[in-house]
Amino acid sequence: MHNTIFWSKDELEMVQPSSVNRETFDQKVCIEKEFYVIRHALGHFPQIFGTCILLDFIRISCMGNL
């Protein structure tokens, strides 16, 4: 995936002076907050949702933004 959310810290440092770095950080924080809000609800239905980890949730969230 070419989404900057999946870039390493070294890759993000290359774009440090640009808004891309800040936008990526803000997007990651937003997705993490969403995950922690719904994680509790998902935990009540493991037979339906299985185990959902943050990385899975990030991938799914990014697929919706293609």
Biopython code that builds the backbone (N, CA, C, O; Angstrom):
import numpy as np
from Bio.PDB.StructureBuilder import StructureBuilder

atoms = [
    (1, "MET", "N", (0.842, -1.187, 0.000)),
    (1, "MET", "CA", (0.000, 0.000, 0.000)),
    (1, "MET", "C", (0.884, 1.247, 0.000)),
    (1, "MET", "O", (1.943, 1.283, 0.627)),
    (2, "HIS", "N", (0.429, 2.240, -0.703)),
    (2, "HIS", "CA", (1.197, 3.472, -0.787)),
    (2, "HIS", "C", (0.695, 4.531, 0.189)),
    (2, "HIS", "O", (1.173, 5.665, 0.173)),
    (3, "ASN", "N", (-0.251, 4.175, 1.024)),
    (3, "ASN", "CA", (-0.786, 5.114, 1.999)),
    (3, "ASN", "C", (0.308, 5.446, 3.010)),
    (3, "ASN", "O", (0.989, 4.551, 3.509)),
    (4, "THR", "N", (0.472, 6.720, 3.307)),
    (4, "THR", "CA", (1.545, 7.146, 4.211)),
    (4, "THR", "C", (1.386, 6.613, 5.627)),
    (4, "THR", "O", (2.345, 6.633, 6.398)),
    (5, "ILE", "N", (0.214, 6.142, 5.984)),
    (5, "ILE", "CA", (0.018, 5.571, 7.319)),
    (5, "ILE", "C", (0.915, 4.355, 7.518)),
    (5, "ILE", "O", (1.313, 4.048, 8.642)),
    (6, "PHE", "N", (1.231, 3.669, 6.432)),
    (6, "PHE", "CA", (2.041, 2.463, 6.524)),
    (6, "PHE", "C", (3.529, 2.726, 6.315)),
    (6, "PHE", "O", (4.324, 1.786, 6.303)),
    (7, "TRP", "N", (3.910, 3.975, 6.153)),
    (7, "TRP", "CA", (5.320, 4.304, 5.999)),
    (7, "TRP", "C", (6.037, 4.133, 7.334)),
    (7, "TRP", "O", (5.429, 4.259, 8.397)),
    (8, "SER", "N", (7.317, 3.849, 7.266)),
    (8, "SER", "CA", (8.136, 3.746, 8.477)),
    (8, "SER", "C", (8.441, 5.154, 8.990)),
    (8, "SER", "O", (8.206, 6.145, 8.298)),
    (9, "LYS", "N", (8.963, 5.222, 10.200)),
    (9, "LYS", "CA", (9.339, 6.526, 10.762)),
    (9, "LYS", "C", (10.399, 7.198, 9.897)),
    (9, "LYS", "O", (10.366, 8.412, 9.698)),
    (10, "ASP", "N", (11.345, 6.402, 9.380)),
    (10, "ASP", "CA", (12.398, 6.958, 8.521)),
    (10, "ASP", "C", (11.814, 7.578, 7.254)),
    (10, "ASP", "O", (12.241, 8.648, 6.821)),
    (11, "GLU", "N", (10.844, 6.901, 6.674)),
    (11, "GLU", "CA", (10.215, 7.431, 5.461)),
    (11, "GLU", "C", (9.457, 8.719, 5.763)),
    (11, "GLU", "O", (9.496, 9.665, 4.976)),
    (12, "LEU", "N", (8.776, 8.756, 6.887)),
    (12, "LEU", "CA", (8.035, 9.969, 7.252)),
    (12, "LEU", "C", (8.971, 11.130, 7.567)),
    (12, "LEU", "O", (8.632, 12.287, 7.323)),
    (13, "GLU", "N", (10.150, 10.823, 8.111)),
    (13, "GLU", "CA", (11.113, 11.885, 8.408)),
    (13, "GLU", "C", (11.579, 12.582, 7.134)),
    (13, "GLU", "O", (11.948, 13.756, 7.167)),
    (14, "MET", "N", (11.563, 11.863, 6.011)),
    (14, "MET", "CA", (11.980, 12.469, 4.740)),
    (14, "MET", "C", (11.018, 13.572, 4.308)),
    (14, "MET", "O", (11.404, 14.474, 3.564)),
    (15, "VAL", "N", (9.791, 13.508, 4.762)),
    (15, "VAL", "CA", (8.801, 14.535, 4.408)),
    (15, "VAL", "C", (8.457, 15.409, 5.614)),
    (15, "VAL", "O", (7.407, 16.052, 5.645)),
    (16, "GLN", "N", (9.337, 15.426, 6.589)),
    (16, "GLN", "CA", (9.122, 16.157, 7.845)),
    (16, "GLN", "C", (8.699, 17.611, 7.630)),
    (16, "GLN", "O", (7.757, 18.062, 8.282)),
    (17, "PRO", "N", (9.347, 18.349, 6.756)),
    (17, "PRO", "CA", (8.952, 19.755, 6.634)),
    (17, "PRO", "C", (7.604, 19.967, 5.939)),
    (17, "PRO", "O", (7.065, 21.074, 5.960)),
    (18, "SER", "N", (7.064, 18.926, 5.330)),
    (18, "SER", "CA", (5.818, 19.107, 4.583)),
    (18, "SER", "C", (4.600, 18.803, 5.454)),
    (18, "SER", "O", (4.716, 18.288, 6.566)),
    (19, "SER", "N", (3.449, 19.134, 4.918)),
    (19, "SER", "CA", (2.209, 18.866, 5.645)),
    (19, "SER", "C", (1.853, 17.385, 5.631)),
    (19, "SER", "O", (1.014, 16.945, 6.418)),
    (20, "VAL", "N", (2.480, 16.610, 4.746)),
    (20, "VAL", "CA", (2.187, 15.175, 4.650)),
    (20, "VAL", "C", (2.456, 14.481, 5.978)),
    (20, "VAL", "O", (1.676, 13.632, 6.408)),
    (21, "ASN", "N", (3.546, 14.836, 6.621)),
    (21, "ASN", "CA", (3.907, 14.221, 7.900)),
    (21, "ASN", "C", (2.844, 14.508, 8.954)),
    (21, "ASN", "O", (2.408, 13.597, 9.657)),
    (22, "ARG", "N", (2.436, 15.733, 9.067)),
    (22, "ARG", "CA", (1.438, 16.125, 10.072)),
    (22, "ARG", "C", (0.074, 15.507, 9.760)),
    (22, "ARG", "O", (-0.615, 15.030, 10.662)),
    (23, "GLU", "N", (-0.306, 15.516, 8.508)),
    (23, "GLU", "CA", (-1.593, 14.935, 8.121)),
    (23, "GLU", "C", (-1.621, 13.433, 8.398)),
    (23, "GLU", "O", (-2.642, 12.892, 8.822)),
    (24, "THR", "N", (-0.499, 12.769, 8.155)),
    (24, "THR", "CA", (-0.404, 11.332, 8.429)),
    (24, "THR", "C", (-0.548, 11.073, 9.922)),
    (24, "THR", "O", (-1.278, 10.173, 10.336)),
    (25, "PHE", "N", (0.153, 11.868, 10.725)),
    (25, "PHE", "CA", (0.069, 11.718, 12.177)),
    (25, "PHE", "C", (-1.366, 11.939, 12.655)),
    (25, "PHE", "O", (-1.886, 11.156, 13.450)),
    (26, "ASP", "N", (-1.995, 12.994, 12.175)),
    (26, "ASP", "CA", (-3.373, 13.299, 12.580)),
    (26, "ASP", "C", (-4.334, 12.185, 12.177)),
    (26, "ASP", "O", (-5.233, 11.827, 12.938)),
    (27, "GLN", "N", (-4.140, 11.642, 10.979)),
    (27, "GLN", "CA", (-5.011, 10.565, 10.507)),
    (27, "GLN", "C", (-4.827, 9.309, 11.358)),
    (27, "GLN", "O", (-5.800, 8.630, 11.689)),
    (28, "LYS", "N", (-3.572, 9.001, 11.711)),
    (28, "LYS", "CA", (-3.305, 7.834, 12.561)),
    (28, "LYS", "C", (-3.980, 7.986, 13.918)),
    (28, "LYS", "O", (-4.597, 7.045, 14.418)),
    (29, "VAL", "N", (-3.867, 9.150, 14.505)),
    (29, "VAL", "CA", (-4.476, 9.410, 15.812)),
    (29, "VAL", "C", (-5.990, 9.253, 15.731)),
    (29, "VAL", "O", (-6.601, 8.658, 16.619)),
    (30, "CYS", "N", (-6.590, 9.775, 14.688)),
    (30, "CYS", "CA", (-8.042, 9.680, 14.516)),
    (30, "CYS", "C", (-8.487, 8.223, 14.381)),
    (30, "CYS", "O", (-9.462, 7.810, 15.009)),
    (31, "ILE", "N", (-7.779, 7.450, 13.567)),
    (31, "ILE", "CA", (-8.132, 6.043, 13.374)),
    (31, "ILE", "C", (-7.956, 5.263, 14.671)),
    (31, "ILE", "O", (-8.786, 4.417, 15.003)),
    (32, "GLU", "N", (-6.877, 5.542, 15.407)),
    (32, "GLU", "CA", (-6.653, 4.854, 16.682)),
    (32, "GLU", "C", (-7.768, 5.161, 17.672)),
    (32, "GLU", "O", (-8.234, 4.264, 18.375)),
    (33, "LYS", "N", (-8.198, 6.408, 17.736)),
    (33, "LYS", "CA", (-9.298, 6.777, 18.633)),
    (33, "LYS", "C", (-10.572, 6.032, 18.256)),
    (33, "LYS", "O", (-11.276, 5.515, 19.123)),
    (34, "GLU", "N", (-10.865, 5.979, 16.959)),
    (34, "GLU", "CA", (-12.054, 5.255, 16.502)),
    (34, "GLU", "C", (-11.973, 3.782, 16.888)),
    (34, "GLU", "O", (-12.959, 3.192, 17.330)),
    (35, "PHE", "N", (-10.798, 3.196, 16.719)),
    (35, "PHE", "CA", (-10.619, 1.784, 17.048)),
    (35, "PHE", "C", (-10.887, 1.534, 18.527)),
    (35, "PHE", "O", (-11.616, 0.604, 18.872)),
    (36, "TYR", "N", (-10.315, 2.341, 19.394)),
    (36, "TYR", "CA", (-10.479, 2.113, 20.826)),
    (36, "TYR", "C", (-11.919, 2.351, 21.286)),
    (36, "TYR", "O", (-12.352, 1.782, 22.289)),
    (37, "VAL", "N", (-12.655, 3.181, 20.563)),
    (37, "VAL", "CA", (-14.066, 3.397, 20.893)),
    (37, "VAL", "C", (-14.892, 2.164, 20.543)),
    (37, "VAL", "O", (-15.725, 1.728, 21.338)),
    (38, "ILE", "N", (-14.667, 1.600, 19.355)),
    (38, "ILE", "CA", (-15.507, 0.469, 18.949)),
    (38, "ILE", "C", (-14.966, -0.886, 19.397)),
    (38, "ILE", "O", (-15.684, -1.885, 19.335)),
    (39, "ARG", "N", (-13.718, -0.937, 19.846)),
    (39, "ARG", "CA", (-13.126, -2.213, 20.268)),
    (39, "ARG", "C", (-13.959, -2.878, 21.356)),
    (39, "ARG", "O", (-14.134, -4.097, 21.352)),
    (40, "HIS", "N", (-14.458, -2.099, 22.264)),
    (40, "HIS", "CA", (-15.272, -2.641, 23.349)),
    (40, "HIS", "C", (-16.510, -3.340, 22.790)),
    (40, "HIS", "O", (-16.851, -4.443, 23.216)),
    (41, "ALA", "N", (-17.173, -2.699, 21.843)),
    (41, "ALA", "CA", (-18.375, -3.294, 21.237)),
    (41, "ALA", "C", (-18.029, -4.557, 20.456)),
    (41, "ALA", "O", (-18.757, -5.547, 20.529)),
    (42, "LEU", "N", (-16.939, -4.534, 19.718)),
    (42, "LEU", "CA", (-16.527, -5.712, 18.952)),
    (42, "LEU", "C", (-16.246, -6.896, 19.869)),
    (42, "LEU", "O", (-16.499, -8.044, 19.506)),
    (43, "GLY", "N", (-15.728, -6.614, 21.043)),
    (43, "GLY", "CA", (-15.404, -7.667, 22.000)),
    (43, "GLY", "C", (-16.614, -8.432, 22.497)),
    (43, "GLY", "O", (-16.483, -9.560, 22.970)),
    (44, "HIS", "N", (-17.782, -7.836, 22.396)),
    (44, "HIS", "CA", (-19.006, -8.512, 22.825)),
    (44, "HIS", "C", (-19.495, -9.547, 21.816)),
    (44, "HIS", "O", (-20.347, -10.375, 22.137)),
    (45, "PHE", "N", (-18.962, -9.500, 20.604)),
    (45, "PHE", "CA", (-19.410, -10.404, 19.543)),
    (45, "PHE", "C", (-18.230, -11.076, 18.837)),
    (45, "PHE", "O", (-18.089, -10.955, 17.620)),
    (46, "PRO", "N", (-17.383, -11.783, 19.591)),
    (46, "PRO", "CA", (-16.200, -12.393, 18.960)),
    (46, "PRO", "C", (-16.562, -13.445, 17.920)),
    (46, "PRO", "O", (-15.799, -13.683, 16.984)),
    (47, "GLN", "N", (-17.731, -14.079, 18.079)),
    (47, "GLN", "CA", (-18.142, -15.089, 17.101)),
    (47, "GLN", "C", (-18.443, -14.459, 15.740)),
    (47, "GLN", "O", (-18.387, -15.142, 14.717)),
    (48, "ILE", "N", (-18.757, -13.184, 15.719)),
    (48, "ILE", "CA", (-19.040, -12.487, 14.460)),
    (48, "ILE", "C", (-17.789, -11.788, 13.927)),
    (48, "ILE", "O", (-17.452, -11.909, 12.749)),
    (49, "PHE", "N", (-17.111, -11.060, 14.807)),
    (49, "PHE", "CA", (-15.997, -10.226, 14.373)),
    (49, "PHE", "C", (-14.626, -10.864, 14.572)),
    (49, "PHE", "O", (-13.637, -10.383, 14.019)),
    (50, "GLY", "N", (-14.554, -11.931, 15.346)),
    (50, "GLY", "CA", (-13.252, -12.513, 15.655)),
    (50, "GLY", "C", (-12.438, -11.533, 16.472)),
    (50, "GLY", "O", (-12.992, -10.693, 17.180)),
    (51, "THR", "N", (-11.150, -11.637, 16.375)),
    (51, "THR", "CA", (-10.302, -10.675, 17.075)),
    (51, "THR", "C", (-9.833, -9.633, 16.073)),
    (51, "THR", "O", (-9.264, -9.962, 15.032)),
    (52, "CYS", "N", (-10.072, -8.417, 16.389)),
    (52, "CYS", "CA", (-9.674, -7.303, 15.527)),
    (52, "CYS", "C", (-8.574, -6.535, 16.244)),
    (52, "CYS", "O", (-8.773, -6.019, 17.343)),
    (53, "ILE", "N", (-7.416, -6.468, 15.609)),
    (53, "ILE", "CA", (-6.314, -5.711, 16.192)),
    (53, "ILE", "C", (-6.216, -4.361, 15.488)),
    (53, "ILE", "O", (-6.802, -4.156, 14.425)),
    (54, "LEU", "N", (-5.479, -3.459, 16.089)),
    (54, "LEU", "CA", (-5.369, -2.103, 15.557)),
    (54, "LEU", "C", (-4.873, -2.096, 14.113)),
    (54, "LEU", "O", (-5.414, -1.361, 13.288)),
    (55, "LEU", "N", (-3.868, -2.888, 13.792)),
    (55, "LEU", "CA", (-3.333, -2.892, 12.433)),
    (55, "LEU", "C", (-4.395, -3.320, 11.419)),
    (55, "LEU", "O", (-4.481, -2.751, 10.331)),
    (56, "ASP", "N", (-5.199, -4.315, 11.774)),
    (56, "ASP", "CA", (-6.299, -4.729, 10.892)),
    (56, "ASP", "C", (-7.278, -3.574, 10.687)),
    (56, "ASP", "O", (-7.732, -3.320, 9.572)),
    (57, "PHE", "N", (-7.592, -2.889, 11.766)),
    (57, "PHE", "CA", (-8.543, -1.782, 11.699)),
    (57, "PHE", "C", (-7.993, -0.646, 10.835)),
    (57, "PHE", "O", (-8.735, -0.033, 10.067)),
    (58, "ILE", "N", (-6.698, -0.367, 10.960)),
    (58, "ILE", "CA", (-6.074, 0.677, 10.139)),
    (58, "ILE", "C", (-6.171, 0.302, 8.664)),
    (58, "ILE", "O", (-6.517, 1.135, 7.826)),
    (59, "ARG", "N", (-5.865, -0.955, 8.354)),
    (59, "ARG", "CA", (-5.940, -1.402, 6.954)),
    (59, "ARG", "C", (-7.355, -1.254, 6.404)),
    (59, "ARG", "O", (-7.550, -0.763, 5.292)),
    (60, "ILE", "N", (-8.334, -1.680, 7.189)),
    (60, "ILE", "CA", (-9.729, -1.580, 6.752)),
    (60, "ILE", "C", (-10.135, -0.116, 6.586)),
    (60, "ILE", "O", (-10.817, 0.236, 5.624)),
    (61, "SER", "N", (-9.722, 0.722, 7.511)),
    (61, "SER", "CA", (-10.056, 2.149, 7.430)),
    (61, "SER", "C", (-9.469, 2.779, 6.174)),
    (61, "SER", "O", (-10.112, 3.607, 5.529)),
    (62, "CYS", "N", (-8.262, 2.390, 5.834)),
    (62, "CYS", "CA", (-7.608, 2.957, 4.650)),
    (62, "CYS", "C", (-8.233, 2.455, 3.360)),
    (62, "CYS", "O", (-8.232, 3.165, 2.355)),
    (63, "MET", "N", (-8.759, 1.261, 3.374)),
    (63, "MET", "CA", (-9.406, 0.727, 2.170)),
    (63, "MET", "C", (-10.641, 1.550, 1.812)),
    (63, "MET", "O", (-10.995, 1.671, 0.639)),
    (64, "GLY", "N", (-11.283, 2.105, 2.814)),
    (64, "GLY", "CA", (-12.451, 2.935, 2.568)),
    (64, "GLY", "C", (-12.098, 4.290, 1.983)),
    (64, "GLY", "O", (-12.972, 5.011, 1.502)),
    (65, "ASN", "N", (-10.808, 4.641, 2.022)),
    (65, "ASN", "CA", (-10.363, 5.941, 1.518)),
    (65, "ASN", "C", (-9.635, 5.840, 0.186)),
    (65, "ASN", "O", (-8.913, 6.763, -0.191)),
    (66, "LEU", "N", (-9.810, 4.744, -0.528)),
    (66, "LEU", "CA", (-9.095, 4.580, -1.809)),
    (66, "LEU", "C", (-9.591, 5.537, -2.848)),
    (66, "LEU", "O", (-9.099, 5.533, -3.977)),
]
sb = StructureBuilder()
sb.init_structure("model")
sb.init_model(0)
sb.init_chain("A")
sb.init_seg("    ")
for serial, (resi, resn, name, xyz) in enumerate(atoms, 1):
    if name == "N":
        sb.init_residue(resn, " ", resi, " ")
    sb.init_atom(name, np.array(xyz, "f"), 0.0, 1.0, " ", f" {name:<3s}", serial, name[0])
structure = sb.get_structure()
